[in-house]
């Protein structure tokens, strides 16, 4: 009998050990040193996020898009030299998630509709598990910055 049960931990392990993820990590280290490449990938994130089609009731996709926007804002603020209270390794991890998301070729093709974002979500949650405290500090800074400019 064929076992049709999918083990989420095994899928996550396969995604995080895939060549797609390895390329995203390698490219993040390269891109982190090139402001032109950072600007290019941020434009691609902005474009791709604005073109994702999903229902607001799809909570996981909404959460994913919101988290991607947070990483986008973190990287953008870092490279615009507005926010520098973070180590480069955390920025590189954020770039890994961004790079994986914008890649036209990854473990589960985005052309498969919303199912195609499952691997992107797994990479996102892996990255967040590595930089959540740094991202939380950034979000506090960002919120306080907005209050200052609102005065």
Residue pairs with C-beta under 8 A, 6 or more apart in sequence:
11 118
11 122
12 122
12 126
14 107
15 21
15 107
15 119
15 122
15 123
16 122
16 123
16 126
18 107
20 100
20 103
20 105
20 106
20 107
20 119
21 96
21 100
21 107
21 123
23 103
24 96
24 97
24 99
24 100
24 103
24 123
25 96
27 95
27 99
28 92
28 93
28 95
28 96
28 99
29 92
30 37
31 37
31 38
31 41
31 95
31 99
32 38
32 88
32 91
32 92
32 95
35 79
38 75
38 79
38 95
39 79
41 95
41 98
41 99
41 102
42 72
42 75
42 76
42 98
44 102
45 68
45 72
45 98
45 101
45 102
46 72
48 101
48 102
49 65
49 68
49 69
49 72
52 61
52 65
52 117
54 61
54 62
54 65
54 114
56 62
58 114
60 121
61 114
61 117
64 117
64 120
64 121
64 124
67 124
67 128
68 97
68 98
68 101
68 124
70 135
70 138
70 139
71 94
71 97
71 98
71 124
71 127
71 135
72 98
73 138
73 142
74 83
74 86
74 91
74 94
74 135
74 138
75 91
75 94
75 95
75 98
77 83
77 138
77 142
78 84
78 86
78 91
82 145
83 138
83 141
83 142
85 137
85 138
85 141
86 134
86 137
86 138
87 134
90 130
90 131
90 134
90 135
93 127
93 130
93 131
94 127
94 131
94 135
96 123
96 127
97 120
97 123
97 124
97 127
97 128
100 106
100 119
100 120
100 123
101 120
101 123
101 124
104 110
106 119
106 120
107 119
108 115
108 116
108 117
108 118
108 119
109 116
110 116
110 117
110 120
128 135
